[in-house]
Amino acid sequence: MVISRLNTPRIQENLSLIGSYLERLRRLKNCTRDEFLGDERNPAAAESFFRRAIEAMFDVGRHILAKTYEFKSLEYKEVAAALAEKGIVSPAYGQTLVKMAGYRNRMVHYYKEIKPEELDDILRNDLGDIENFIREIESFLKNYLRQAPKS
């Protein structure tokens, strides 16, 4: 591990931001499928909150990798793989992050292909993937702070 200091307040701020997006997604999840699909603002909001949460997650991951391993890549899939390879997240969750990176790229570059029904499915089945990120990074931070040299 490289001796460098993580900006833990920045990481915590981003984790809080991710949590706020997650809360908004949970509120959308409380709609029935018909309610969700019946108002065109709901899928647009869900897509925006998903994308923002994923981007914040990868900002956190990139910062951790840059400060602890001098990692320089900006590609989300490479960040996901490196987080697992370096033990920052579990290998199984690293594979989930690779898929999330691909989905974020799809939202940004192939936005016309994103259907409201698939966003509703993600709301109902995959919010745990965002919750897992928060848990895994908080666990990493606890270990990091325990081992960090005191100034």
DRENDO-1510 file (C-alpha; in Angstrom, 1 decimal, always signed):
<recs>
REC; n; res; u; v; w
REC; 1; MET; +0.0; +0.0; +0.0 .
REC; 2; VAL; +1.3; +3.5; -0.8 .
REC; 3; ILE; +1.8; +5.8; +2.1 .
REC; 4; SER; -0.7; +8.5; +1.4 .
REC; 5; ARG; -3.6; +9.9; +3.2 .
REC; 6; LEU; -7.1; +9.3; +2.0 .
REC; 7; ASN; -9.4; +12.3; +2.2 .
REC; 8; THR; -11.7; +10.5; +4.5 .
REC; 9; PRO; -14.1; +13.5; +4.9 .
REC; 10; ARG; -14.5; +13.6; +1.2 .
REC; 11; ILE; -15.2; +9.9; +1.1 .
REC; 12; GLN; -17.7; +10.2; +4.0 .
REC; 13; GLU; -19.4; +13.1; +2.1 .
REC; 14; ASN; -19.7; +11.0; -1.0 .
REC; 15; LEU; -21.1; +8.1; +1.0 .
REC; 16; SER; -23.7; +10.4; +2.5 .
REC; 17; LEU; -24.6; +11.6; -1.0 .
REC; 18; ILE; -24.9; +8.0; -2.2 .
REC; 19; GLY; -27.2; +7.4; +0.8 .
REC; 20; SER; -29.3; +10.3; -0.1 .
REC; 21; TYR; -29.7; +9.1; -3.7 .
REC; 22; LEU; -30.5; +5.6; -2.3 .
REC; 23; GLU; -33.3; +7.1; +0.0 .
REC; 24; ARG; -34.8; +8.8; -3.0 .
REC; 25; LEU; -34.7; +5.6; -5.0 .
REC; 26; ARG; -36.4; +3.8; -2.1 .
REC; 27; ARG; -39.2; +6.3; -2.2 .
REC; 28; LEU; -39.7; +5.6; -5.9 .
REC; 29; LYS; -39.6; +1.9; -5.1 .
REC; 30; ASN; -42.6; +2.5; -2.8 .
REC; 31; CYS; -44.8; +3.3; -5.9 .
REC; 32; THR; -46.6; +0.4; -7.4 .
REC; 33; ARG; -45.3; -0.6; -10.9 .
REC; 34; ASP; -48.4; +1.1; -12.4 .
REC; 35; GLU; -47.8; +4.3; -10.4 .
REC; 36; PHE; -44.1; +4.3; -11.3 .
REC; 37; LEU; -44.7; +3.7; -15.0 .
REC; 38; GLY; -47.8; +6.0; -15.1 .
REC; 39; ASP; -45.8; +9.2; -14.4 .
REC; 40; GLU; -43.0; +9.9; -16.9 .
REC; 41; ARG; -41.1; +11.8; -14.2 .
REC; 42; ASN; -40.6; +8.7; -12.1 .
REC; 43; PRO; -38.3; +6.7; -14.6 .
REC; 44; ALA; -36.4; +9.9; -15.3 .
REC; 45; ALA; -35.8; +10.6; -11.6 .
REC; 46; ALA; -34.8; +6.9; -11.0 .
REC; 47; GLU; -32.4; +7.0; -13.9 .
REC; 48; SER; -30.8; +10.2; -12.7 .
REC; 49; PHE; -30.5; +9.0; -9.1 .
REC; 50; PHE; -29.0; +5.6; -10.2 .
REC; 51; ARG; -26.5; +7.3; -12.5 .
REC; 52; ARG; -25.5; +9.8; -9.8 .
REC; 53; ALA; -25.1; +7.1; -7.2 .
REC; 54; ILE; -23.0; +5.0; -9.4 .
REC; 55; GLU; -20.8; +7.9; -10.4 .
REC; 56; ALA; -20.3; +8.9; -6.8 .
REC; 57; MET; -19.4; +5.3; -6.0 .
REC; 58; PHE; -16.7; +5.2; -8.6 .
REC; 59; ASP; -15.4; +8.6; -7.5 .
REC; 60; VAL; -14.9; +7.1; -4.1 .
REC; 61; GLY; -13.3; +4.0; -5.5 .
REC; 62; ARG; -11.0; +5.9; -7.8 .
REC; 63; HIS; -9.9; +8.2; -4.9 .
REC; 64; ILE; -9.1; +5.2; -2.6 .
REC; 65; LEU; -7.1; +3.5; -5.4 .
REC; 66; ALA; -5.2; +6.6; -6.3 .
REC; 67; LYS; -4.2; +7.4; -2.7 .
REC; 68; THR; -3.4; +3.8; -1.6 .
REC; 69; TYR; -2.1; +2.2; -4.8 .
REC; 70; GLU; -1.2; +5.1; -7.2 .
REC; 71; PHE; -3.9; +3.8; -9.5 .
REC; 72; LYS; -4.5; +6.2; -12.4 .
REC; 73; SER; -7.3; +4.7; -14.6 .
REC; 74; LEU; -10.5; +6.6; -15.1 .
REC; 75; GLU; -12.4; +3.7; -16.7 .
REC; 76; TYR; -15.2; +2.5; -14.3 .
REC; 77; LYS; -14.8; -1.2; -15.2 .
REC; 78; GLU; -11.1; -1.0; -14.4 .
REC; 79; VAL; -11.8; +0.8; -11.1 .
REC; 80; ALA; -14.3; -2.0; -10.2 .
REC; 81; ALA; -11.8; -4.8; -11.0 .
REC; 82; ALA; -9.0; -3.0; -9.1 .
REC; 83; LEU; -11.2; -2.5; -6.0 .
REC; 84; ALA; -11.7; -6.2; -5.8 .
REC; 85; GLU; -8.1; -7.1; -6.7 .
REC; 86; LYS; -6.7; -4.9; -4.0 .
REC; 87; GLY; -9.2; -6.3; -1.4 .
REC; 88; ILE; -11.0; -3.0; -0.9 .
REC; 89; VAL; -14.3; -4.8; -1.8 .
REC; 90; SER; -15.0; -8.5; -1.9 .
REC; 91; PRO; -14.3; -10.3; -5.2 .
REC; 92; ALA; -18.0; -11.2; -5.6 .
REC; 93; TYR; -19.0; -7.6; -5.1 .
REC; 94; GLY; -16.2; -6.5; -7.5 .
REC; 95; GLN; -18.1; -8.4; -10.2 .
REC; 96; THR; -21.3; -6.6; -9.3 .
REC; 97; LEU; -19.4; -3.3; -9.6 .
REC; 98; VAL; -18.2; -4.2; -13.1 .
REC; 99; LYS; -21.8; -4.8; -14.1 .
REC; 100; MET; -22.8; -1.5; -12.5 .
REC; 101; ALA; -20.0; +0.3; -14.4 .
REC; 102; GLY; -21.4; -1.2; -17.7 .
REC; 103; TYR; -24.9; -0.1; -16.8 .
REC; 104; ARG; -23.8; +3.5; -16.0 .
REC; 105; ASN; -22.0; +3.6; -19.4 .
REC; 106; ARG; -25.2; +2.3; -21.0 .
REC; 107; MET; -27.3; +5.1; -19.3 .
REC; 108; VAL; -24.8; +7.7; -20.5 .
REC; 109; HIS; -24.1; +6.5; -24.0 .
REC; 110; TYR; -27.1; +4.4; -25.0 .
REC; 111; TYR; -29.7; +6.4; -23.0 .
REC; 112; LYS; -32.3; +5.8; -25.8 .
REC; 113; GLU; -32.2; +2.1; -25.0 .
REC; 114; ILE; -33.1; +2.5; -21.3 .
REC; 115; LYS; -36.7; +1.5; -20.7 .
REC; 116; PRO; -38.9; +2.5; -17.8 .
REC; 117; GLU; -39.7; -1.1; -17.1 .
REC; 118; GLU; -36.1; -2.0; -16.6 .
REC; 119; LEU; -35.6; +0.9; -14.2 .
REC; 120; ASP; -38.6; -0.3; -12.2 .
REC; 121; ASP; -37.1; -3.8; -12.1 .
REC; 122; ILE; -33.8; -2.4; -10.9 .
REC; 123; LEU; -35.6; -0.4; -8.2 .
REC; 124; ARG; -37.4; -3.5; -7.0 .
REC; 125; ASN; -34.4; -5.9; -7.1 .
REC; 126; ASP; -31.0; -4.2; -7.1 .
REC; 127; LEU; -30.9; -1.4; -4.5 .
REC; 128; GLY; -29.0; -3.7; -2.3 .
REC; 129; ASP; -26.0; -3.3; -4.6 .
REC; 130; ILE; -25.7; +0.3; -3.6 .
REC; 131; GLU; -26.2; -0.5; +0.0 .
REC; 132; ASN; -23.4; -3.1; -0.2 .
REC; 133; PHE; -21.0; -0.5; -1.6 .
REC; 134; ILE; -21.6; +1.8; +1.4 .
REC; 135; ARG; -21.1; -1.1; +3.8 .
REC; 136; GLU; -17.9; -2.4; +2.1 .
REC; 137; ILE; -16.3; +1.1; +1.9 .
REC; 138; GLU; -17.2; +1.8; +5.5 .
REC; 139; SER; -15.5; -1.4; +6.5 .
REC; 140; PHE; -12.5; -0.6; +4.4 .
REC; 141; LEU; -12.3; +2.9; +6.1 .
REC; 142; LYS; -12.5; +1.4; +9.6 .
REC; 143; ASN; -9.5; -0.8; +8.8 .
REC; 144; TYR; -7.6; +2.0; +7.1 .
REC; 145; LEU; -8.1; +4.4; +10.0 .
REC; 146; ARG; -7.0; +1.7; +12.4 .
REC; 147; GLN; -3.8; +1.2; +10.5 .
REC; 148; ALA; -3.1; +4.7; +9.4 .
REC; 149; PRO; +0.0; +6.4; +10.9 .
REC; 150; LYS; -0.9; +9.1; +13.4 .
REC; 151; SER; +0.4; +12.6; +12.7 .
</recs>
